[in-house]
Amino acid sequence: MMRKLFISVIIAGFLLTGVSYGQTSSFGLGVILGEPTGISAKLMRSGNSQSINLAAAWSIGVHDRLYLKGDYVFYHDLNVNIDNGRLPVYYGVGAMAILEEESVVGARIPFGLDYFMSSAPLDFFIELAPVVEVLPSTGFSVSGGLGFHYFF
């Protein structure tokens, strides 16, 4: 239990340090549904062409477990005429940690589609992320989901 708490504090400190540098950017908080399901945060950067995406979620698979992720993603607008918003694709790199009896750490390569509403401070997204697990042993998995953020 102490090991899980220690790892959680270290990862949360790392993720929050990255967030503190973007105080002038838009911050969104919402949910992600899928594998895993939980709370999601987004910090827009560089004129809304990049973001830091974070999640603290519950992975409901063979074993129930806490899933933490942090990604840095890049947006590219599609050449689609959207009257009430913006519809970019995104891709990036990130890290994940699964906290259970034998914790797992890995790298993520997320990609997805994000719809930013122009009439409300909301976005809706769908994402898929191949994961390469590196600790305690190597492995491969996939995470993904859909969700939304409300921007403050």
Phi, psi and omega in degrees: 000317179296324179297316178297316179297315179300312180297320179297317180295317179297312182294317179298319177299317178297314182292319180290330176298317177296325181290326186295339180281347185251037186295339179271355180268167179285137180242128179239145179229136181194212182229155171236133180244131181147225177237095010267175177241129181174209183269136182233144177228149180222132177240109181284142182221164173051056177064034179066023176259354179215159175206160170254121181248128182234153174208143169238113191220172180248120179270120183250088180235227176297321178235137173287133184201155176279132184237121177246139178217152174216127182230150169246119186236156180243136182255142173226120181292139174278152176276060181240132180281109179245117182289325189241043178158200184225139183231080178269158166268159176218158177208160180183198178225155180193186180228156178218157174217134174250124183256114176206196181305314174245097185295154182237137176233140181202179178250144181242150173231084184279147169212151183187192181232135184228127178253115177261120179284140176269340182267354180209153181280059183229151166226153177233135185222159171224138188216151173225139183218108169296142182233132173253112179277131184245336178227140001281348176213166181279147179191176181225139175210177179225136173238162180180169179174186175226157183187193180210162174227144169255126183265133181266000000 
